[in-house]
Amino acid sequence: MTERLRLTRAVYHRRKIEMGVFRYADKYAAPTKEQRERYMTGKSEDLHFGPEGQIVLIEYHEAAYLKDEIDDIRILFIGFRDKQKAREEAKLLADRHEHKAPHKNLFTTGRKAGDDSKPSDNQSG
C-alpha cells in the first residue's frame, strides 16, 4: 500500500508542473536524461526559423526545445504556458539575426569564383 501512495504522489507531482525554462550554456550542453525521458518523448514537430533555418524549435506534447545554431543557444520550455512562449522566443531570435550584420562567409564556391573572374588574355602561339 505504501508503494502505491508513493507512485500516485510521483505521478501527481509530475502532472502538477505548470511551467519551467531550462537554459543551457552552449551547444554541447543538453537536457538531462531524466528531462528527455520525462518531457521529450512521443510525437514531435520541427519548426525552422531564421536564416537558412538555423533556429530549430522541436515541439513535444509537454515541452518545446529551442536550438539556435547561430549563437549556440539551447532552451527547454516545459508546460503549456512556456511552450507557447517558445514560438515567440524563436521568432524574436530570428528577427534579431535578420537585422544583425550579415554573416561573412569565408568560403567561396568554385562556380562563384569562376563567375567573378575575368577572362584571361593569354594567347598561346
QUIQUI-V777797 format. One record per run of one state. SS is the DSSP state (helix for helix, strand for strand, loop for the rest). FROM is the first residue (numbers start at 1). TO is the last residue. Records with the same first field share a line. If there is no record, write none. Layout:
BEGIN
SS = FROM-TO  FROM-TO
END
This chain:
BEGIN
loop = 1-1  17-19  25-32  40-44  50-50  54-54  60-62  69-72  79-79  100-109  117-125
helix = 2-16  33-39  51-53  80-99  110-116
strand = 20-24  45-49  55-59  63-68  73-78
END
